[in-house]
Every structure is written in structure tokens, then in C-alpha cells.
């Protein structure tokens, strides 16, 4: 009984720390210290989006991959040092892109407000702005995150594209997210692409019966080249909307996890709801993105404000590996 009580107190303490940390974030955190912050980020993202609308998918993926490892602390941005591999070098992150844009924004902010705006907040704000530019919701996002002090490739353990719904959900619940959050956040696939090797097993040697046969035949031709990719949303590929859900209800999901959303009885009703009403999805997406951006954030005096997003500040306690 005593051990159970101690365990309950520890769980409560951990949850309380997470809640307090999230509460220390606030919309307009830099209004006094660096009032140009959000304008600078927005303009840089706008310029990038004008020439490359796929930046929305890139930033959504970067944000997700960052938050699901050590929390939203920009540890994904750290470059490896010699044989010490950072998160950036982990297998799932080798195709993550958008680093140059984050570095560009950071350079401008360091000139305007030195050592003030965290790289973690830059990722968060840039992702929000890119979603809005792609037709998605323009949600108010709290800021005040600080940058992490550790980046270790071995820490990277992310949900894969071939998981079942229960398997994938475990990753999300471990981060304090719900089934609805998971189904919503997978809606980011509305602007994503996948390399053929991630779904080749659904095409050959025998086409997956859960995939629309016309789509399967089309993808088989597309994937004749091993380096080929396919849009996860075959219709409005650069727009953040509910078309992804409409397509997977028609058996046009590309990845296994996409199609599983409509096949699993727990997630299917959520998919149906989003497919039927774009406004319902849009609001849910805004809420889920805000919630994800609160995962294990560093605030107050924790962590640091990096001067260069790819490198820890020069102090003895900064390390690439544990």
C-alpha cells in the first residue's frame, strides 16, 4: 500500500510539472523582449513558401520529430560532432529538411534581439505560419520554450508508417496525447509525401486488398524508380484541408497507418467526422498542434537560448550524447 501511494505521488508530481511548464508558456511571450519576433518568422516563412510550398510538410515533420523525442526543445537541430551522433543523424531524421530556413530566421533574430528567442519557438512559430499559408488554421500559439542541452541519436524512437492503430496510439499516449489527437495530427499527411520503399509492400508482389486497385496500379508505375515518391494526399497535395480523410475513406490511403485509420473501429468514426466537415478538422488540428507543442517543454531557467540553432552554446554541460 505504501509503495502504491509513493508511485501515485510520483505520477502526480510528474503530471504537475508538465502542467506547470505548459502554463508558463504564453501567447506573445516576446512582446516586450523582442516584439518583432513573430513578424520576422512569418515573413521568412512567407518568402520560402512562395518559392517552395512543400515547406509546410517539411516543417510539420520537423516539429513532430522534435517534440516526440525529448520534447519540443529543438534538439533535432543539433549537428553531430565527430562520432557523437545527434538526433539529426538518426535514421528517421535523415530526410527531415527545413534546417536552412530555421537557421536563416535565427540569424535575423540574433541581429535584432541577441540571445532572446529560442530555436524551439522558431520551429513552433514557423510551422504554425506555414500551416496558415497552406490554407490551414492560423492558431494562436504560446511561446516561451527554451532549447535543450542534449541531442542523442539513440533517443530517437518514432512511430513508423506500418503500425497498427493500437501500436501507433501507444506512442501518442506516452506523450499525453489522445486517440483524437493522433488521428488529427496524422492529418498533416494532407501535405506530405512518402518514399516508395515505405509502402512498396502494399503494391507487390500482391496488391493490398484494402487499397483502391486503380491507385495501386498507378503507384506501381510511379514506384518503378526506387527513389520515387508519392503524395499522401493525391488531390490537394499542398493544401492543409480535410481531403486526406476523404481519400482514405475511399481506400486511397498510401501508407498502412493511413488506411488503418478507417479500418480500426476506434479511429474510423473520427475519420468520418473529419471527412464530412472541414471546419471540424481545422479546429481539431489547431488544438492538437497547440497541445503537441507543449510536450515536455523547457521553460524559465531550464535549458538555454542557443545563439546558433545547430550548435549548443559553449558551456561545459552541453553534450551531444547522454
Buried (B, 14 or more C-beta within 10 A) or exposed (E): EEEEEEEEEEEEEEEEEBEEBBEBBEEEBBEEEBEBBBEBBBBBBEEBBEEEBBBBBBBBBBBBBBBBBBBBBBBBBBBBBEEEBBBBBBEBBEEBBBBEBBBBBBBBBBEBBEEBBBBBBBBBBBBBBBBBBBBBBEBEBBBBBBBBBBBBBEBBEEBBBBBEBEEBBEBBEEBBBEBBBBBBBBBBBBBBBBBBEBBEEBBEEEBBEBBBEEBBEBBBEBBEEEEBBBBBBBEBBBBBBBBBBBBBBEBBBBBBBBBBBBBBEEBBEBBEBBBEBBEBBBBBBBBBBBBBBBBBBBBEEBBBBBBBBBEBBEEEEBEBBE
